[in-house]
Amino acid sequence: MGIIYLLLFFSLIIAAAFLWAFLWSNSDGQFDDVEGPAMRMLRDEKSPKSSTNS
């Protein structure tokens, strides 16, 4: 029965470490979208309507 408490304790420590690593990388900007703006300019868009001032 004692080994269950020991394994539970270690699993909670490991889970807390993974949670801390995720939160740290999220606040550090690891998951920011760096390719989105570059790819957005390559997509075809509708042609802008020509404005004629007559």
mmCIF entry with sequence, helices, sheets and N, C-alpha, C, O atoms, coordinates in Angstrom:
data_MODEL
# 
_entry.id   MODEL 
# 
_entity.id                         1 
_entity.type                       polymer 
_entity.pdbx_number_of_molecules   1 
# 
_entity_poly.entity_id                      1 
_entity_poly.type                           'polypeptide(L)' 
_entity_poly.nstd_linkage                   no 
_entity_poly.nstd_monomer                   no 
_entity_poly.pdbx_seq_one_letter_code       MGIIYLLLFFSLIIAAAFLWAFLWSNSDGQFDDVEGPAMRMLRDEKSPKSSTNS 
_entity_poly.pdbx_seq_one_letter_code_can   MGIIYLLLFFSLIIAAAFLWAFLWSNSDGQFDDVEGPAMRMLRDEKSPKSSTNS 
_entity_poly.pdbx_strand_id                 A 
# 
loop_
_entity_poly_seq.entity_id 
_entity_poly_seq.num 
_entity_poly_seq.mon_id 
_entity_poly_seq.hetero 
1 1  MET n 
1 2  GLY n 
1 3  ILE n 
1 4  ILE n 
1 5  TYR n 
1 6  LEU n 
1 7  LEU n 
1 8  LEU n 
1 9  PHE n 
1 10 PHE n 
1 11 SER n 
1 12 LEU n 
1 13 ILE n 
1 14 ILE n 
1 15 ALA n 
1 16 ALA n 
1 17 ALA n 
1 18 PHE n 
1 19 LEU n 
1 20 TRP n 
1 21 ALA n 
1 22 PHE n 
1 23 LEU n 
1 24 TRP n 
1 25 SER n 
1 26 ASN n 
1 27 SER n 
1 28 ASP n 
1 29 GLY n 
1 30 GLN n 
1 31 PHE n 
1 32 ASP n 
1 33 ASP n 
1 34 VAL n 
1 35 GLU n 
1 36 GLY n 
1 37 PRO n 
1 38 ALA n 
1 39 MET n 
1 40 ARG n 
1 41 MET n 
1 42 LEU n 
1 43 ARG n 
1 44 ASP n 
1 45 GLU n 
1 46 LYS n 
1 47 SER n 
1 48 PRO n 
1 49 LYS n 
1 50 SER n 
1 51 SER n 
1 52 THR n 
1 53 ASN n 
1 54 SER n 
# 
_struct_asym.id          A 
_struct_asym.entity_id   1 
# 
loop_
_struct_conf.conf_type_id 
_struct_conf.id 
_struct_conf.pdbx_PDB_helix_id 
_struct_conf.beg_label_comp_id 
_struct_conf.beg_label_asym_id 
_struct_conf.beg_label_seq_id 
_struct_conf.pdbx_beg_PDB_ins_code 
_struct_conf.end_label_comp_id 
_struct_conf.end_label_asym_id 
_struct_conf.end_label_seq_id 
_struct_conf.pdbx_end_PDB_ins_code 
_struct_conf.beg_auth_comp_id 
_struct_conf.beg_auth_asym_id 
_struct_conf.beg_auth_seq_id 
_struct_conf.end_auth_comp_id 
_struct_conf.end_auth_asym_id 
_struct_conf.end_auth_seq_id 
_struct_conf.pdbx_PDB_helix_class 
_struct_conf.details 
_struct_conf.pdbx_PDB_helix_length 
HELX_P HELX_P1 AA1 GLY A 2  ? SER A 27 ? GLY A 2  SER A 27 1 ? 26 
HELX_P HELX_P2 AA2 GLY A 36 ? ARG A 40 ? GLY A 36 ARG A 40 1 ? 5  
# 
_struct_conf_type.id          HELX_P 
_struct_conf_type.criteria    ? 
_struct_conf_type.reference   ? 
# 
loop_
_atom_site.group_PDB 
_atom_site.id 
_atom_site.type_symbol 
_atom_site.label_atom_id 
_atom_site.label_alt_id 
_atom_site.label_comp_id 
_atom_site.label_asym_id 
_atom_site.label_entity_id 
_atom_site.label_seq_id 
_atom_site.pdbx_PDB_ins_code 
_atom_site.Cartn_x 
_atom_site.Cartn_y 
_atom_site.Cartn_z 
_atom_site.occupancy 
_atom_site.B_iso_or_equiv 
_atom_site.pdbx_formal_charge 
_atom_site.auth_seq_id 
_atom_site.auth_comp_id 
_atom_site.auth_asym_id 
_atom_site.auth_atom_id 
_atom_site.pdbx_PDB_model_num 
ATOM 1   N N  . MET A 1 1  ? 0.821   -1.194 0.000   1.00 0.00 ? 1  MET A N  1 
ATOM 2   C CA . MET A 1 1  ? 0.000   0.000  0.000   1.00 0.00 ? 1  MET A CA 1 
ATOM 3   C C  . MET A 1 1  ? 0.865   1.258  0.000   1.00 0.00 ? 1  MET A C  1 
ATOM 4   O O  . MET A 1 1  ? 0.483   2.296  -0.541  1.00 0.00 ? 1  MET A O  1 
ATOM 5   N N  . GLY A 1 2  ? 2.039   1.141  0.619   1.00 0.00 ? 2  GLY A N  1 
ATOM 6   C CA . GLY A 1 2  ? 2.927   2.296  0.696   1.00 0.00 ? 2  GLY A CA 1 
ATOM 7   C C  . GLY A 1 2  ? 3.493   2.690  -0.662  1.00 0.00 ? 2  GLY A C  1 
ATOM 8   O O  . GLY A 1 2  ? 3.766   3.864  -0.914  1.00 0.00 ? 2  GLY A O  1 
ATOM 9   N N  . ILE A 1 3  ? 3.666   1.698  -1.535  1.00 0.00 ? 3  ILE A N  1 
ATOM 10  C CA . ILE A 1 3  ? 4.219   2.004  -2.858  1.00 0.00 ? 3  ILE A CA 1 
ATOM 11  C C  . ILE A 1 3  ? 3.236   2.827  -3.685  1.00 0.00 ? 3  ILE A C  1 
ATOM 12  O O  . ILE A 1 3  ? 3.653   3.613  -4.536  1.00 0.00 ? 3  ILE A O  1 
ATOM 13  N N  . ILE A 1 4  ? 1.937   2.657  -3.447  1.00 0.00 ? 4  ILE A N  1 
ATOM 14  C CA . ILE A 1 4  ? 0.936   3.444  -4.177  1.00 0.00 ? 4  ILE A CA 1 
ATOM 15  C C  . ILE A 1 4  ? 1.075   4.921  -3.821  1.00 0.00 ? 4  ILE A C  1 
ATOM 16  O O  . ILE A 1 4  ? 1.008   5.778  -4.702  1.00 0.00 ? 4  ILE A O  1 
ATOM 17  N N  . TYR A 1 5  ? 1.266   5.223  -2.553  1.00 0.00 ? 5  TYR A N  1 
ATOM 18  C CA . TYR A 1 5  ? 1.443   6.608  -2.137  1.00 0.00 ? 5  TYR A CA 1 
ATOM 19  C C  . TYR A 1 5  ? 2.732   7.196  -2.706  1.00 0.00 ? 5  TYR A C  1 
ATOM 20  O O  . TYR A 1 5  ? 2.767   8.364  -3.093  1.00 0.00 ? 5  TYR A O  1 
ATOM 21  N N  . LEU A 1 6  ? 3.775   6.399  -2.756  1.00 0.00 ? 6  LEU A N  1 
ATOM 22  C CA . LEU A 1 6  ? 5.036   6.847  -3.319  1.00 0.00 ? 6  LEU A CA 1 
ATOM 23  C C  . LEU A 1 6  ? 4.895   7.138  -4.814  1.00 0.00 ? 6  LEU A C  1 
ATOM 24  O O  . LEU A 1 6  ? 5.367   8.171  -5.290  1.00 0.00 ? 6  LEU A O  1 
ATOM 25  N N  . LEU A 1 7  ? 4.252   6.239  -5.554  1.00 0.00 ? 7  LEU A N  1 
ATOM 26  C CA . LEU A 1 7  ? 4.033   6.454  -6.982  1.00 0.00 ? 7  LEU A CA 1 
ATOM 27  C C  . LEU A 1 7  ? 3.114   7.645  -7.243  1.00 0.00 ? 7  LEU A C  1 
ATOM 28  O O  . LEU A 1 7  ? 3.324   8.395  -8.196  1.00 0.00 ? 7  LEU A O  1 
ATOM 29  N N  . LEU A 1 8  ? 2.121   7.814  -6.419  1.00 0.00 ? 8  LEU A N  1 
ATOM 30  C CA . LEU A 1 8  ? 1.220   8.958  -6.547  1.00 0.00 ? 8  LEU A CA 1 
ATOM 31  C C  . LEU A 1 8  ? 1.972   10.265 -6.311  1.00 0.00 ? 8  LEU A C  1 
ATOM 32  O O  . LEU A 1 8  ? 1.774   11.245 -7.029  1.00 0.00 ? 8  LEU A O  1 
ATOM 33  N N  . PHE A 1 9  ? 2.820   10.269 -5.315  1.00 0.00 ? 9  PHE A N  1 
ATOM 34  C CA . PHE A 1 9  ? 3.621   11.450 -5.018  1.00 0.00 ? 9  PHE A CA 1 
ATOM 35  C C  . PHE A 1 9  ? 4.535   11.808 -6.186  1.00 0.00 ? 9  PHE A C  1 
ATOM 36  O O  . PHE A 1 9  ? 4.603   12.973 -6.579  1.00 0.00 ? 9  PHE A O  1 
ATOM 37  N N  . PHE A 1 10 ? 5.239   10.826 -6.744  1.00 0.00 ? 10 PHE A N  1 
ATOM 38  C CA . PHE A 1 10 ? 6.136   11.088 -7.863  1.00 0.00 ? 10 PHE A CA 1 
ATOM 39  C C  . PHE A 1 10 ? 5.370   11.485 -9.131  1.00 0.00 ? 10 PHE A C  1 
ATOM 40  O O  . PHE A 1 10 ? 5.838   12.325 -9.900  1.00 0.00 ? 10 PHE A O  1 
ATOM 41  N N  . SER A 1 11 ? 4.217   10.893 -9.344  1.00 0.00 ? 11 SER A N  1 
ATOM 42  C CA . SER A 1 11 ? 3.445   11.258 -10.530 1.00 0.00 ? 11 SER A CA 1 
ATOM 43  C C  . SER A 1 11 ? 2.914   12.688 -10.417 1.00 0.00 ? 11 SER A C  1 
ATOM 44  O O  . SER A 1 11 ? 2.831   13.394 -11.422 1.00 0.00 ? 11 SER A O  1 
ATOM 45  N N  . LEU A 1 12 ? 2.556   13.117 -9.218  1.00 0.00 ? 12 LEU A N  1 
ATOM 46  C CA . LEU A 1 12 ? 2.122   14.500 -9.035  1.00 0.00 ? 12 LEU A CA 1 
ATOM 47  C C  . LEU A 1 12 ? 3.274   15.477 -9.238  1.00 0.00 ? 12 LEU A C  1 
ATOM 48  O O  . LEU A 1 12 ? 3.074   16.566 -9.775  1.00 0.00 ? 12 LEU A O  1 
ATOM 49  N N  . ILE A 1 13 ? 4.465   15.101 -8.819  1.00 0.00 ? 13 ILE A N  1 
ATOM 50  C CA . ILE A 1 13 ? 5.633   15.957 -9.044  1.00 0.00 ? 13 ILE A CA 1 
ATOM 51  C C  . ILE A 1 13 ? 5.926   16.068 -10.538 1.00 0.00 ? 13 ILE A C  1 
ATOM 52  O O  . ILE A 1 13 ? 6.207   17.160 -11.033 1.00 0.00 ? 13 ILE A O  1 
ATOM 53  N N  . ILE A 1 14 ? 5.864   14.969 -11.249 1.00 0.00 ? 14 ILE A N  1 
ATOM 54  C CA . ILE A 1 14 ? 6.117   14.984 -12.690 1.00 0.00 ? 14 ILE A CA 1 
ATOM 55  C C  . ILE A 1 14 ? 5.044   15.791 -13.417 1.00 0.00 ? 14 ILE A C  1 
ATOM 56  O O  . ILE A 1 14 ? 5.361   16.547 -14.335 1.00 0.00 ? 14 ILE A O  1 
ATOM 57  N N  . ALA A 1 15 ? 3.786   15.641 -13.023 1.00 0.00 ? 15 ALA A N  1 
ATOM 58  C CA . ALA A 1 15 ? 2.701   16.399 -13.645 1.00 0.00 ? 15 ALA A CA 1 
ATOM 59  C C  . ALA A 1 15 ? 2.872   17.892 -13.378 1.00 0.00 ? 15 ALA A C  1 
ATOM 60  O O  . ALA A 1 15 ? 2.640   18.709 -14.269 1.00 0.00 ? 15 ALA A O  1 
ATOM 61  N N  . ALA A 1 16 ? 3.272   18.252 -12.173 1.00 0.00 ? 16 ALA A N  1 
ATOM 62  C CA . ALA A 1 16 ? 3.503   19.663 -11.855 1.00 0.00 ? 16 ALA A CA 1 
ATOM 63  C C  . ALA A 1 16 ? 4.662   20.214 -12.668 1.00 0.00 ? 16 ALA A C  1 
ATOM 64  O O  . ALA A 1 16 ? 4.620   21.367 -13.097 1.00 0.00 ? 16 ALA A O  1 
ATOM 65  N N  . ALA A 1 17 ? 5.698   19.410 -12.888 1.00 0.00 ? 17 ALA A N  1 
ATOM 66  C CA . ALA A 1 17 ? 6.833   19.860 -13.701 1.00 0.00 ? 17 ALA A CA 1 
ATOM 67  C C  . ALA A 1 17 ? 6.410   20.097 -15.142 1.00 0.00 ? 17 ALA A C  1 
ATOM 68  O O  . ALA A 1 17 ? 6.814   21.091 -15.745 1.00 0.00 ? 17 ALA A O  1 
ATOM 69  N N  . PHE A 1 18 ? 5.610   19.212 -15.700 1.00 0.00 ? 18 PHE A N  1 
ATOM 70  C CA . PHE A 1 18 ? 5.121   19.403 -17.065 1.00 0.00 ? 18 PHE A CA 1 
ATOM 71  C C  . PHE A 1 18 ? 4.200   20.626 -17.158 1.00 0.00 ? 18 PHE A C  1 
ATOM 72  O O  . PHE A 1 18 ? 4.258   21.363 -18.143 1.00 0.00 ? 18 PHE A O  1 
ATOM 73  N N  . LEU A 1 19 ? 3.367   20.848 -16.165 1.00 0.00 ? 19 LEU A N  1 
ATOM 74  C CA . LEU A 1 19 ? 2.501   22.018 -16.152 1.00 0.00 ? 19 LEU A CA 1 
ATOM 75  C C  . LEU A 1 19 ? 3.338   23.291 -16.084 1.00 0.00 ? 19 LEU A C  1 
ATOM 76  O O  . LEU A 1 19 ? 3.062   24.252 -16.802 1.00 0.00 ? 19 LEU A O  1 
ATOM 77  N N  . TRP A 1 20 ? 4.355   23.306 -15.231 1.00 0.00 ? 20 TRP A N  1 
ATOM 78  C CA . TRP A 1 20 ? 5.230   24.466 -15.131 1.00 0.00 ? 20 TRP A CA 1 
ATOM 79  C C  . TRP A 1 20 ? 5.950   24.716 -16.456 1.00 0.00 ? 20 TRP A C  1 
ATOM 80  O O  . TRP A 1 20 ? 6.057   25.865 -16.885 1.00 0.00 ? 20 TRP A O  1 
ATOM 81  N N  . ALA A 1 21 ? 6.444   23.665 -17.109 1.00 0.00 ? 21 ALA A N  1 
ATOM 82  C CA . ALA A 1 21 ? 7.151   23.822 -18.380 1.00 0.00 ? 21 ALA A CA 1 
ATOM 83  C C  . ALA A 1 21 ? 6.210   24.364 -19.456 1.00 0.00 ? 21 ALA A C  1 
ATOM 84  O O  . ALA A 1 21 ? 6.613   25.204 -20.261 1.00 0.00 ? 21 ALA A O  1 
ATOM 85  N N  . PHE A 1 22 ? 4.974   23.898 -19.477 1.00 0.00 ? 22 PHE A N  1 
ATOM 86  C CA . PHE A 1 22 ? 4.006   24.397 -20.448 1.00 0.00 ? 22 PHE A CA 1 
ATOM 87  C C  . PHE A 1 22 ? 3.690   25.861 -20.208 1.00 0.00 ? 22 PHE A C  1 
ATOM 88  O O  . PHE A 1 22 ? 3.689   26.652 -21.151 1.00 0.00 ? 22 PHE A O  1 
ATOM 89  N N  . LEU A 1 23 ? 3.423   26.238 -18.971 1.00 0.00 ? 23 LEU A N  1 
ATOM 90  C CA . LEU A 1 23 ? 3.102   27.618 -18.665 1.00 0.00 ? 23 LEU A CA 1 
ATOM 91  C C  . LEU A 1 23 ? 4.286   28.534 -18.936 1.00 0.00 ? 23 LEU A C  1 
ATOM 92  O O  . LEU A 1 23 ? 4.101   29.656 -19.410 1.00 0.00 ? 23 LEU A O  1 
ATOM 93  N N  . TRP A 1 24 ? 5.481   28.082 -18.649 1.00 0.00 ? 24 TRP A N  1 
ATOM 94  C CA . TRP A 1 24 ? 6.673   28.878 -18.907 1.00 0.00 ? 24 TRP A CA 1 
ATOM 95  C C  . TRP A 1 24 ? 6.868   29.092 -20.405 1.00 0.00 ? 24 TRP A C  1 
ATOM 96  O O  . TRP A 1 24 ? 7.157   30.206 -20.841 1.00 0.00 ? 24 TRP A O  1 
ATOM 97  N N  . SER A 1 25 ? 6.712   28.035 -21.189 1.00 0.00 ? 25 SER A N  1 
ATOM 98  C CA . SER A 1 25 ? 6.904   28.172 -22.628 1.00 0.00 ? 25 SER A CA 1 
ATOM 99  C C  . SER A 1 25 ? 5.782   28.994 -23.258 1.00 0.00 ? 25 SER A C  1 
ATOM 100 O O  . SER A 1 25 ? 6.008   29.679 -24.255 1.00 0.00 ? 25 SER A O  1 
ATOM 101 N N  . ASN A 1 26 ? 4.600   28.935 -22.700 1.00 0.00 ? 26 ASN A N  1 
ATOM 102 C CA . ASN A 1 26 ? 3.488   29.727 -23.220 1.00 0.00 ? 26 ASN A CA 1 
ATOM 103 C C  . ASN A 1 26 ? 3.713   31.211 -22.951 1.00 0.00 ? 26 ASN A C  1 
ATOM 104 O O  . ASN A 1 26 ? 3.461   32.042 -23.823 1.00 0.00 ? 26 ASN A O  1 
ATOM 105 N N  . SER A 1 27 ? 4.180   31.549 -21.768 1.00 0.00 ? 27 SER A N  1 
ATOM 106 C CA . SER A 1 27 ? 4.411   32.961 -21.451 1.00 0.00 ? 27 SER A CA 1 
ATOM 107 C C  . SER A 1 27 ? 5.675   33.488 -22.112 1.00 0.00 ? 27 SER A C  1 
ATOM 108 O O  . SER A 1 27 ? 5.824   34.698 -22.282 1.00 0.00 ? 27 SER A O  1 
ATOM 109 N N  . ASP A 1 28 ? 6.583   32.601 -22.486 1.00 0.00 ? 28 ASP A N  1 
ATOM 110 C CA . ASP A 1 28 ? 7.826   33.000 -23.127 1.00 0.00 ? 28 ASP A CA 1 
ATOM 111 C C  . ASP A 1 28 ? 7.641   33.225 -24.622 1.00 0.00 ? 28 ASP A C  1 
ATOM 112 O O  . ASP A 1 28 ? 8.564   33.699 -25.286 1.00 0.00 ? 28 ASP A O  1 
ATOM 113 N N  . GLY A 1 29 ? 6.474   32.898 -25.168 1.00 0.00 ? 29 GLY A N  1 
ATOM 114 C CA . GLY A 1 29 ? 6.200   33.128 -26.575 1.00 0.00 ? 29 GLY A CA 1 
ATOM 115 C C  . GLY A 1 29 ? 6.555   31.959 -27.463 1.00 0.00 ? 29 GLY A C  1 
ATOM 116 O O  . GLY A 1 29 ? 6.704   32.129 -28.673 1.00 0.00 ? 29 GLY A O  1 
ATOM 117 N N  . GLN A 1 30 ? 6.694   30.793 -26.900 1.00 0.00 ? 30 GLN A N  1 
ATOM 118 C CA . GLN A 1 30 ? 7.071   29.614 -27.678 1.00 0.00 ? 30 GLN A CA 1 
ATOM 119 C C  . GLN A 1 30 ? 6.003   29.237 -28.688 1.00 0.00 ? 30 GLN A C  1 
ATOM 120 O O  . GLN A 1 30 ? 6.318   28.705 -29.752 1.00 0.00 ? 30 GLN A O  1 
ATOM 121 N N  . PHE A 1 31 ? 4.737   29.508 -28.369 1.00 0.00 ? 31 PHE A N  1 
ATOM 122 C CA . PHE A 1 31 ? 3.643   29.085 -29.237 1.00 0.00 ? 31 PHE A CA 1 
ATOM 123 C C  . PHE A 1 31 ? 3.102   30.224 -30.089 1.00 0.00 ? 31 PHE A C  1 
ATOM 124 O O  . PHE A 1 31 ? 2.010   30.113 -30.645 1.00 0.00 ? 31 PHE A O  1 
ATOM 125 N N  . ASP A 1 32 ? 3.846   31.311 -30.200 1.00 0.00 ? 32 ASP A N  1 
ATOM 126 C CA . ASP A 1 32 ? 3.411   32.400 -31.071 1.00 0.00 ? 32 ASP A CA 1 
ATOM 127 C C  . ASP A 1 32 ? 3.463   31.941 -32.516 1.00 0.00 ? 32 ASP A C  1 
ATOM 128 O O  . ASP A 1 32 ? 4.292   31.116 -32.899 1.00 0.00 ? 32 ASP A O  1 
ATOM 129 N N  . ASP A 1 33 ? 2.583   32.480 -33.285 1.00 0.00 ? 33 ASP A N  1 
ATOM 130 C CA . ASP A 1 33 ? 2.496   32.104 -34.696 1.00 0.00 ? 33 ASP A CA 1 
ATOM 131 C C  . ASP A 1 33 ? 3.512   32.917 -35.488 1.00 0.00 ? 33 ASP A C  1 
ATOM 132 O O  . ASP A 1 33 ? 3.321   34.112 -35.711 1.00 0.00 ? 33 ASP A O  1 
ATOM 133 N N  . VAL A 1 34 ? 4.579   32.274 -35.908 1.00 0.00 ? 34 VAL A N  1 
ATOM 134 C CA . VAL A 1 34 ? 5.612   32.985 -36.661 1.00 0.00 ? 34 VAL A CA 1 
ATOM 135 C C  . VAL A 1 34 ? 5.452   32.778 -38.160 1.00 0.00 ? 34 VAL A C  1 
ATOM 136 O O  . VAL A 1 34 ? 5.985   33.569 -38.939 1.00 0.00 ? 34 VAL A O  1 
ATOM 137 N N  . GLU A 1 35 ? 4.744   31.753 -38.589 1.00 0.00 ? 35 GLU A N  1 
ATOM 138 C CA . GLU A 1 35 ? 4.589   31.494 -40.012 1.00 0.00 ? 35 GLU A CA 1 
ATOM 139 C C  . GLU A 1 35 ? 3.290   32.059 -40.580 1.00 0.00 ? 35 GLU A C  1 
ATOM 140 O O  . GLU A 1 35 ? 3.181   32.239 -41.792 1.00 0.00 ? 35 GLU A O  1 
ATOM 141 N N  . GLY A 1 36 ? 2.335   32.333 -39.755 1.00 0.00 ? 36 GLY A N  1 
ATOM 142 C CA . GLY A 1 36 ? 1.041   32.808 -40.225 1.00 0.00 ? 36 GLY A CA 1 
ATOM 143 C C  . GLY A 1 36 ? 1.106   34.088 -41.032 1.00 0.00 ? 36 GLY A C  1 
ATOM 144 O O  . GLY A 1 36 ? 0.586   34.129 -42.147 1.00 0.00 ? 36 GLY A O  1 
ATOM 145 N N  . PRO A 1 37 ? 1.732   35.146 -40.505 1.00 0.00 ? 37 PRO A N  1 
ATOM 146 C CA . PRO A 1 37 ? 1.786   36.383 -41.284 1.00 0.00 ? 37 PRO A CA 1 
ATOM 147 C C  . PRO A 1 37 ? 2.558   36.226 -42.587 1.00 0.00 ? 37 PRO A C  1 
ATOM 148 O O  . PRO A 1 37 ? 2.195   36.849 -43.585 1.00 0.00 ? 37 PRO A O  1 
ATOM 149 N N  . ALA A 1 38 ? 3.608   35.417 -42.608 1.00 0.00 ? 38 ALA A N  1 
ATOM 150 C CA . ALA A 1 38 ? 4.367   35.236 -43.844 1.00 0.00 ? 38 ALA A CA 1 
ATOM 151 C C  . ALA A 1 38 ? 3.547   34.484 -44.885 1.00 0.00 ? 38 ALA A C  1 
ATOM 152 O O  . ALA A 1 38 ? 3.614   34.803 -46.072 1.00 0.00 ? 38 ALA A O  1 
ATOM 153 N N  . MET A 1 39 ? 2.786   33.504 -44.462 1.00 0.00 ? 39 MET A N  1 
ATOM 154 C CA . MET A 1 39 ? 1.965   32.751 -45.404 1.00 0.00 ? 39 MET A CA 1 
ATOM 155 C C  . MET A 1 39 ? 0.737   33.541 -45.841 1.00 0.00 ? 39 MET A C  1 
ATOM 156 O O  . MET A 1 39 ? 0.226   33.338 -46.943 1.00 0.00 ? 39 MET A O  1 
ATOM 157 N N  . ARG A 1 40 ? 0.267   34.433 -44.989 1.00 0.00 ? 40 ARG A N  1 
ATOM 158 C CA . ARG A 1 40 ? -0.928  35.206 -45.319 1.00 0.00 ? 40 ARG A CA 1 
ATOM 159 C C  . ARG A 1 40 ? -0.680  36.122 -46.509 1.00 0.00 ? 40 ARG A C  1 
ATOM 160 O O  . ARG A 1 40 ? -1.588  36.356 -47.306 1.00 0.00 ? 40 ARG A O  1 
ATOM 161 N N  . MET A 1 41 ? 0.537   36.644 -46.641 1.00 0.00 ? 41 MET A N  1 
ATOM 162 C CA . MET A 1 41 ? 0.786   37.544 -47.762 1.00 0.00 ? 41 MET A CA 1 
ATOM 163 C C  . MET A 1 41 ? 0.948   36.795 -49.079 1.00 0.00 ? 41 MET A C  1 
ATOM 164 O O  . MET A 1 41 ? 0.898   37.411 -50.144 1.00 0.00 ? 41 MET A O  1 
ATOM 165 N N  . LEU A 1 42 ? 1.142   35.479 -49.029 1.00 0.00 ? 42 LEU A N  1 
ATOM 166 C CA . LEU A 1 42 ? 1.280   34.703 -50.251 1.00 0.00 ? 42 LEU A CA 1 
ATOM 167 C C  . LEU A 1 42 ? -0.055  34.217 -50.807 1.00 0.00 ? 42 LEU A C  1 
ATOM 168 O O  . LEU A 1 42 ? -0.130  33.798 -51.963 1.00 0.00 ? 42 LEU A O  1 
ATOM 169 N N  . ARG A 1 43 ? -1.089  34.269 -50.009 1.00 0.00 ? 43 ARG A N  1 
ATOM 170 C CA . ARG A 1 43 ? -2.406  33.804 -50.458 1.00 0.00 ? 43 ARG A CA 1 
ATOM 171 C C  . ARG A 1 43 ? -3.000  34.789 -51.461 1.00 0.00 ? 43 ARG A C  1 
ATOM 172 O O  . ARG A 1 43 ? -2.800  36.000 -51.372 1.00 0.00 ? 43 ARG A O  1 
ATOM 173 N N  . ASP A 1 44 ? -3.727  34.232 -52.404 1.00 0.00 ? 44 ASP A N  1 
ATOM 174 C CA . ASP A 1 44 ? -4.407  35.079 -53.381 1.00 0.00 ? 44 ASP A CA 1 
ATOM 175 C C  . ASP A 1 44 ? -5.630  35.714 -52.735 1.00 0.00 ? 44 ASP A C  1 
ATOM 176 O O  . ASP A 1 44 ? -6.410  35.059 -52.043 1.00 0.00 ? 44 ASP A O  1 
ATOM 177 N N  . GLU A 1 45 ? -5.766  36.973 -52.977 1.00 0.00 ? 45 GLU A N  1 
ATOM 178 C CA . GLU A 1 45 ? -6.932  37.690 -52.493 1.00 0.00 ? 45 GLU A CA 1 
ATOM 179 C C  . GLU A 1 45 ? -7.668  38.259 -53.700 1.00 0.00 ? 45 GLU A C  1 
ATOM 180 O O  . GLU A 1 45 ? -7.148  38.275 -54.816 1.00 0.00 ? 45 GLU A O  1 
ATOM 181 N N  . LYS A 1 46 ? -8.845  38.708 -53.461 1.00 0.00 ? 46 LYS A N  1 
ATOM 182 C CA . LYS A 1 46 ? -9.589  39.353 -54.537 1.00 0.00 ? 46 LYS A CA 1 
ATOM 183 C C  . LYS A 1 46 ? -8.837  40.609 -54.969 1.00 0.00 ? 46 LYS A C  1 
ATOM 184 O O  . LYS A 1 46 ? -8.233  41.299 -54.147 1.00 0.00 ? 46 LYS A O  1 
ATOM 185 N N  . SER A 1 47 ? -8.881  40.891 -56.255 1.00 0.00 ? 47 SER A N  1 
ATOM 186 C CA . SER A 1 47 ? -8.228  42.087 -56.774 1.00 0.00 ? 47 SER A CA 1 
ATOM 187 C C  . SER A 1 47 ? -8.914  43.314 -56.212 1.00 0.00 ? 47 SER A C  1 
ATOM 188 O O  . SER A 1 47 ? -10.143 43.364 -56.152 1.00 0.00 ? 47 SER A O  1 
ATOM 189 N N  . PRO A 1 48 ? -8.150  44.288 -55.804 1.00 0.00 ? 48 PRO A N  1 
ATOM 190 C CA . PRO A 1 48 ? -8.812  45.510 -55.316 1.00 0.00 ? 48 PRO A CA 1 
ATOM 191 C C  . PRO A 1 48 ? -9.505  46.223 -56.458 1.00 0.00 ? 48 PRO A C  1 
ATOM 192 O O  . PRO A 1 48 ? -8.995  46.275 -57.578 1.00 0.00 ? 48 PRO A O  1 
ATOM 193 N N  . LYS A 1 49 ? -10.646 46.760 -56.171 1.00 0.00 ? 49 LYS A N  1 
ATOM 194 C CA . LYS A 1 49 ? -11.399 47.478 -57.200 1.00 0.00 ? 49 LYS A CA 1 
ATOM 195 C C  . LYS A 1 49 ? -10.646 48.762 -57.533 1.00 0.00 ? 49 LYS A C  1 
ATOM 196 O O  . LYS A 1 49 ? -10.206 49.491 -56.645 1.00 0.00 ? 49 LYS A O  1 
ATOM 197 N N  . SER A 1 50 ? -10.512 49.016 -58.798 1.00 0.00 ? 50 SER A N  1 
ATOM 198 C CA . SER A 1 50 ? -9.826  50.235 -59.203 1.00 0.00 ? 50 SER A CA 1 
ATOM 199 C C  . SER A 1 50 ? -10.743 51.431 -58.952 1.00 0.00 ? 50 SER A C  1 
ATOM 200 O O  . SER A 1 50 ? -11.919 51.430 -59.316 1.00 0.00 ? 50 SER A O  1 
ATOM 201 N N  . SER A 1 51 ? -10.190 52.402 -58.347 1.00 0.00 ? 51 SER A N  1 
ATOM 202 C CA . SER A 1 51 ? -10.994 53.586 -58.061 1.00 0.00 ? 51 SER A CA 1 
ATOM 203 C C  . SER A 1 51 ? -10.696 54.631 -59.117 1.00 0.00 ? 51 SER A C  1 
ATOM 204 O O  . SER A 1 51 ? -9.570  55.111 -59.248 1.00 0.00 ? 51 SER A O  1 
ATOM 205 N N  . THR A 1 52 ? -11.705 54.963 -59.846 1.00 0.00 ? 52 THR A N  1 
ATOM 206 C CA . THR A 1 52 ? -11.562 55.991 -60.875 1.00 0.00 ? 52 THR A CA 1 
ATOM 207 C C  . THR A 1 52 ? -12.318 57.205 -60.413 1.00 0.00 ? 52 THR A C  1 
ATOM 208 O O  . THR A 1 52 ? -13.513 57.142 -60.125 1.00 0.00 ? 52 THR A O  1 
ATOM 209 N N  . ASN A 1 53 ? -11.626 58.289 -60.346 1.00 0.00 ? 53 ASN A N  1 
ATOM 210 C CA . ASN A 1 53 ? -12.255 59.539 -59.947 1.00 0.00 ? 53 ASN A CA 1 
ATOM 211 C C  . ASN A 1 53 ? -12.614 60.320 -61.209 1.00 0.00 ? 53 ASN A C  1 
ATOM 212 O O  . ASN A 1 53 ? -11.796 61.083 -61.723 1.00 0.00 ? 53 ASN A O  1 
ATOM 213 N N  . SER A 1 54 ? -13.825 60.134 -61.704 1.00 0.00 ? 54 SER A N  1 
ATOM 214 C CA . SER A 1 54 ? -14.244 60.801 -62.937 1.00 0.00 ? 54 SER A CA 1 
ATOM 215 C C  . SER A 1 54 ? -15.208 61.902 -62.628 1.00 0.00 ? 54 SER A C  1 
ATOM 216 O O  . SER A 1 54 ? -15.678 62.585 -63.537 1.00 0.00 ? 54 SER A O  1 
# 
